[in-house]
Amino acid sequence: MKLVRKTQLHFQEAQSEKVYEIALFEMPGADTERYIVSVRYSHRGATLKESQKTPAPVDLARAEKVFDSVVVAKRNQGYVIPGATVKPSARTSVNLGRRIMLEKNPAFRARQIWRLPPEKDPDMAFIIAGYLGHDVWRYDYSILWTLGRIGSSQNIAMIRPYLRHSNPVLASLAREVTLALTEPDAQQQVYLDLTGEDALLTPESLTQQVAEFCALPPMAAAEQPINECLKQAYLQSIFHPAIRQALIAVLPQIPFAPGAFQGLRYLLKMSEFRLDAEIYALLNLRLEFSRAYFTRNWKYHYSPDAGRMDVSRELASGQARLAHSQKTHQYLVSRCWRTLRQLGAAGNLYYTDMAAQFLLGYSDAEHAGKAKCVEGYQYDEDWNRVVTQVRHYDEYSKCRVLNAIIRTQHPGYQKNARGFWFFQPEIDDDGRGEAFPHLWDQVPERLLQIATATHCQPVSDFAVRAMEDNVSFCQSLSVDALIPLALKPYVSSQQFALRELASRAVREPFSESALLRLLASDAPAVTAFAITQLDQIRDFQNATAFLASLLCLDSEPLRQWLNSAALASKLAYLDHARLLQDCVRQFGETDLSQHQHLDFVFDWLAQHCSRVFSGLALPQVESLIQCGCPATMWLGCRLLDAMPIGYDAISPETLKIIHGAESEAIQAFSISLLKKLTPDVMATRMDDLLSLLSQCSASAQEAIFSVLITAIQSRPVHRDKVFLHVIRQLHDRELAQPLQHRINDFLRQHFESELSQNHHEALWLLATARSEMAHSLAATALESALGRVLASSPVLSDDQWFTLLFSSTAALRALARAYFERDPEAMRTRSDQLLSVLESRWPDTQAFGFTYCEQHMQREDWPADQIIAVCDSVQEPVQQFGRRLMQSYFDAADGRQYLLQLSQHPSPEVECFVSELLPDYAAGDEAVTVALKPYFLSVLSRVNRGRQAKDRVLHFLREQVVMTPQTLEMVCDLLTRLSLTSVHKDKAEYIKLMMTLKQQHADVALPAQLRQRSIRQLTECKE
C-alpha cells in the first residue's frame, strides 16, 4: 500500500493524552476504486488500535471526502494538531493539583500525586507533604517519591521521621529524598550524618570490590554480596563525580546474579527517581538483553549447588542465593517503557533526555540480530495448512525500548504478544513514527546529538528524519556540525548532511580542515562530494600544506584526482620545493601506520618534485627514519634513496636504524643505499651481493637488483660478471617463482644485447636451468639464432641440441627438432642414441623419432644390435616399430643373434615372435637349446596367456628332447618345475610329455611313475 495523506491529532485531558491518526492509502492495482481510509488511536505512548472508515475500497474523491470528514469530526471533539497544542506539562500540573486537593480516596490521591510532573513546585510540595502519615506504606512511598522531585530543602523536616522508619523501603527512599533536596554544598556532610560512616568510598576501592566479587563462583558470591557497596556508591555519586564515573565503568561487569541483584535493582529504582538517564539506560539495556536468573514461578526452586530453596524466604534474605525470576524480569523490562511513556504523556522534556540515552545505548554491532519472516497458519476442514498471516521481523525486532521510542506511531509496525516488533512491508510510510514527536520538535539539538553519536542505523534514520521537519534548525547548522553526520555509515545521514552541505557550499567555499574530514570518509558519495569541492579550488600556490595533507589520506578516489590532468595543470607553476618540504613535515606529524598507499605517495612526489629532491634537508629526512613508525620510516628511506647524495653523507645512526629494523622492507634499504657508493667501492661488494641474491627476502632482492643496475650502468666492465652469475643462479638452484620472474625481467631489460649475440655459455645454462622461465628466455634467443646463424657456426653443439630434445620445455624441444630436421646428418651420427628418442616421455619427441627413422634411416643404418635394442624396448609402440624393422631388414645371418638376445625380453609379443625362430635357428643346436632354458620357462609359466608360443615351444621340445643328454636333462628339469606350478589345462600336456619320456628313458628323474595294471584291475575299470 502507498500512503497518500496522513493527519495526526492530539487530545489532552487532566489525566491522559490521546492520539488519533487518519491515513488515506492507495491499494495496488488499476481499478479506480482502490483507496481506503484507516484510523489508529490510543493513549499517548500505548500501542495504537486500528480500524477502517471505508469497509471496501472506494475512488479517490470519495476517500478524500471521508478523510476530511473524520478530521473535522475529531477537531470538533477537541482534538488539535500537535503544533497548536498547549504545553501539556503546565496544564497537567494544574489539573492534577486541583484533583489532589479534592480527592477523598487515599489510594486515588496517592496515584495522582505519583503522576505529578517532575518539576520543582514549592506550592504543590507543601500541599502533598501534608498527606504524609498513612497506614499504608505505599501511599507514603508515592508522596516521598514525588516530594523528592518537586520539593525543596524546606520539606526536609517533614521527611526526617521516615529516616528511622521500620519499613526499610521507606527509610531507604527517605535517605535518597533527603540528599536530593539538600543543597549541593551540604550533601556530603548530610550523607555522613545519615549513614554514620567515617569515610567515603574511593573509586579504587569500589573497582577492587567489584572485581573480587565478579571473580567468585556463584554460590560464594551470594555469601559475599556487594549490594550495600553499590547502594553506598550510588548515594555518594550525588556529590562525588569520581565515584559516579567509577560506578558507570564497573556496572557493565556486574552480573544480575545473587549477591549483586538487590543492589542493581536499587540502582534501577533510584536512577528512575533521580531521572539519571545514563545509569537508568545502562542498566535497563543490560536487563533487556539478559535472561532471568530462574524461570519457574513455583514456591520452591531447586539448584544443583544449593539444593531446594523456598523462593520467597530466599529472596528476602540478605545473602539470597537467588536473583530475579522470569516474572520479575518481565516486570522490570516493561516498566522501563512505562516510565518513559509517563514522562512523554506529561509533556515533560525529561522524556527526550531519557529516551536519547536509551537510543545511544543501541549499536549495530551488539544489538542487530537476524531478520526473519514468520508465517501464521491454521488447518482447514480438510486438514490442509493455510497461511493466515505473515509477520516480518527486522534486525532490531527484539529491541523493545528502541521500537517503542521510534516506531510506536508508525502504521507499518506493531508489537506481538512477547513484546517483539514486526512490520508490514506493503505499508510505505515516509512520515515520522516515533512517540511524542512534539517533544522532539522542541529539542532539535538533542536529535543532532543522537544523529552524531549513534552507532545504530534505525536510530540514525529516526534522528535525521525528525530533524528534517525543523527547517529553521537545519538551516542554522554549521559545516562543522554537518560533517560528523556525513561521516556516518548510514545513507539517510549522509544524504541529509550532503544536501545541507551543498547549500552551504554555494554561499562560501569550505575550509581545508572541513575538506580533509570529508575526504577521510569511506562513503563514495561523501568522497565524491568533497572532490567536487576540490575542483573548485583554482590556485594551490598557497595551499602546499593542504596538498601535503591530502597525500596523507588513503583514498582511491582522491588518488585518482591527484593524478588527474586538471590538477597537473594547476601544479605547473607551483613552488615544488616548498611542496616537498611541507610533505616531509606532514609525514613526520601524521600517523601513517595504517596507510597502504605510501607507494603512490612516493611515486607522486617523484613525478612532480623529483627535480627538487636535491634541496631536501638530510636531517629532516633522517628524522622520518628515526621516528619509530614503520610506515613513516619506509617513506623516509624511499626519500633518502632518491636523494642525490653520497653514501658517506648518511649518518651511522641512521644506517644502524635501517639495518636493525623489524620490517624486511626497511632492512632492504641498507642494501639499496649501496648505490650511493663510489664505483670502485661498489665493485668490492659485487660478489657478496650476487651470492646473497637467492638467500634474502623479496625486498632485499629488489634492492640488490637496483644496485646491480647502477653497477652495470656506471661500470660496463661488470656486465659479463653480473650476467653469468645471474644465469648460473637460474641454472644451479630451484628458485622461488617470484625470483625467477624477477631475474627473467632483469635479463630481458638489461642484457638483451648479450642474449641476442648468442652468448654460447649463457644460452646453454639458460636452456638447461632448473627454472622453466629460464627455458622460455633461452627459447626466445635460440629461435632468433636459428634464423640467422649458419650451420657452420652453430649456437649450440649437436650434442647439446640432442639433449634439448628431452627438455621439459616444449619450445626448446621444438627448436631441437627444427635443428635436426634442417640437418638430418647430425642425427644420423647418433643412431646409437635413437632408442632414447623413441622411448622419450615427451610424445612430440617420440613422434619426431619415428618420423625421422622412417624418412632418413636406410637398411645400412640399422645393424642387428640396433634393431634388437628397439625390439627389446618395454614400450609397446617401440616394440611394434622394432618388429616392423626386423620384418623389413631381417638377415638370416643374424637369426641366431636375434633369437638369443630377444629371448630375454619379458613381453609376451616378443616371446611369440621368438618362438617363430626356434625351428630355423635352434633346432639341432644343443648349446642354443640349453641357453634358451630361461626363455622356455618364461613362456610355459604364463597363466592363460601366450597359447601360440606355448604350443610352438612344446612342439620344439618334443622334437629336440632326445637329441643329446644335456637337452634331455634340461627338458626334464623344466617339466619337473612346471608340473608343480602350472594350471590343470597346461599340466596335462606336461604330463603327456613326461609319460613319453618315461617310456623312452625309464631312468630319467621325473615326478611321474609308470605302473603295470593286472587283468583284474583292467576288467574292473571296464565294468
Buried (B, 14 or more C-beta within 10 A) or exposed (E): BBBBBBBBBBBBEBEEBBBBBBBBBBEEEEEEBBBBBBBBBBBBBBBBEBEEBBEEBBEBEBBBEBBBEBBEEBEEEEBBEBEEBEEBBEBBBEBBBEBBEEBEEBEEBBBBBBBBBBBEBEEBBBBBBEBBEBEEBBBBBBBBBBBBBBBBEEBBEBBEEBBEBEBEEBBBBBBBBBBBBBEEEEBBEBBBEBBEEEEBBBBEBBBEBBEEBBEBEBEEBBEEBBBEBBBBBBBBBBBBEBBBEBBEEBBEEBBBBBBBBBBBBBBBBBBBBBBBBBBBBBBBBBBBEEEBBBEEEEEEBEBEEBEEBEBEEBBEBEEBBBBBBBEBBBEBBEBBBEBBBBBBBBBBBBBBBBBBBBBBBBEBEEBBEEEEEEEEEEEEEEEEEEEEEEBBBBBBBBBBBBBBBBBBBBBBBBBEEEBBBBBBEEBEBEBBBBBBBBBBBEBBEBBBBBBBBBBBBBBBBBBBBBBBBBEEBBEEBEBEBBBBBBBBEBBBBBBBBBEBBEEBBEEEEBEBEBBBBBBBBEBEBBBEBBBEBBEEBEEBEEBBBBBBBBBBBBBEEBBEBBEBEEBEEBBEEBBBBBBBBBBBBBBBEBEBEEBEBBEBBBEBBEEBBEEBBEEBEBEBBBBBBBBEBBBBBBBBBBBBBBBEBEBEEBEEEBBEBBEEBEBEBBBBBBBBBBBBBEEEEBBEBBEEBBEBBBEBEBBBBBBBBBBBBBBBEBBEEBBBBBBBBBBBBBBEBEBEEEBBEBBBEBBEEBBEEBBEEBBBEBBBBBBBBBBBBBBBBBBBBBBBBBEEBEEEEBBBEBEBBBBBBBBEBEBBBBBBBBBBBEBEEBBBEBBEEBBBBBBBEBEEBBBBBBEBBEEBBEEEEBBBEBBBBBBBBEBEEBBBBBBBBBEEBBEEEBBBBBBBBBBBBEBBBBBBBBBEBBBEBBEEBBEBBBBBBEBBBBBBBBEEEBEEBBEBBBEBBBEBBBBBEEBBBBBBBBBBBBBEEBEEEBBEBBBEBBBEBBEEBEEBEBEBEEEEEEEEEEEEEEE
